[in-house]
Amino acid sequence: QVQLVESGGGLVQAGDSLRLSCAVSGRTFNSYYMGWYRQAPGKQRELVATVTSGGNTNYADSVKGRFTISGDKTTVYLQMNSLKPEDTAVYYCNIDFGFFESWGQGTQVTVSS
């Protein structure tokens, strides 16, 4: 079993920065995808950014150039710069080993205009 715990969310103003962290515990494997997803009120959960065990990253168009994902299978970070009100959402951490995946409980990010 793998547990993920997010932290670092909060209330900020537009233009500010936040860094989210996701601590991973339990049995892990060397090949994985780790990602950050978000869900705004009334909307579906969407991908924000992913990083593979090989170090490849992928970003949603809406966050390219502003957000950076980094880390490894023990901890993954999401550095969020130049935050906008539309970034307001609950942010979830995910790890996917291909044959099973695990999600965190989410952390709220609220960006005021």
TAZIMO-V435578 format. One record per residue. N is the residue number from 1. RES is the residue in one letter. PSI is psi in degrees with one decimal (* if undefined). Layout:
BEGIN
<<N RES PSI> <N RES PSI>>
END
This chain:
BEGIN
<<1 Q 140.5> <2 V 132.0> <3 Q 139.1> <4 L 132.6> <5 V 117.1> <6 E 154.0> <7 S 166.4> <8 G -4.5> <9 G 171.8> <10 G -170.5> <11 L 122.8> <12 V 171.0> <13 Q 158.0> <14 A 135.2> <15 G -14.9> <16 D 176.1> <17 S 154.1> <18 L 152.1> <19 R 120.4> <20 L 145.1> <21 S 149.9> <22 C 113.4> <23 A 130.9> <24 V 131.7> <25 S 160.8> <26 G -169.5> <27 R 123.9> <28 T 172.2> <29 F 163.7> <30 N -20.9> <31 S 123.0> <32 Y 163.9> <33 Y 136.6> <34 M 142.6> <35 G 162.9> <36 W 133.8> <37 Y 163.3> <38 R 153.8> <39 Q 116.5> <40 A 158.4> <41 P 129.2> <42 G 4.9> <43 K 163.4> <44 Q 156.2> <45 R 136.8> <46 E 153.5> <47 L 137.6> <48 V -52.7> <49 A 149.9> <50 T 155.7> <51 V 137.2> <52 T 169.8> <53 S -20.7> <54 G -3.2> <55 G 4.0> <56 N 138.5> <57 T 156.4> <58 N 140.2> <59 Y 148.6> <60 A 146.1> <61 D -32.8> <62 S -15.9> <63 V -4.4> <64 K 134.4> <65 G -11.3> <66 R -35.0> <67 F 148.0> <68 T 127.6> <69 I 141.9> <70 S 169.3> <71 G -165.1> <72 D -164.9> <73 K -0.8> <74 T -32.7> <75 T 134.6> <76 V 142.3> <77 Y 155.2> <78 L 106.2> <79 Q 121.5> <80 M 115.5> <81 N 162.4> <82 S 49.9> <83 L 146.5> <84 K 156.9> <85 P -32.4> <86 E -5.1> <87 D -5.9> <88 T 125.3> <89 A 171.5> <90 V 127.2> <91 Y 130.4> <92 Y 142.1> <93 C 143.9> <94 N 141.7> <95 I 134.0> <96 D 117.6> <97 F 3.4> <98 G -43.3> <99 F -9.5> <100 F 160.5> <101 E 164.6> <102 S 149.1> <103 W 150.6> <104 G 179.8> <105 Q -12.4> <106 G 152.3> <107 T 135.9> <108 Q 131.8> <109 V 123.6> <110 T 124.5> <111 V 117.7> <112 S 150.4> <113 S *>>
END
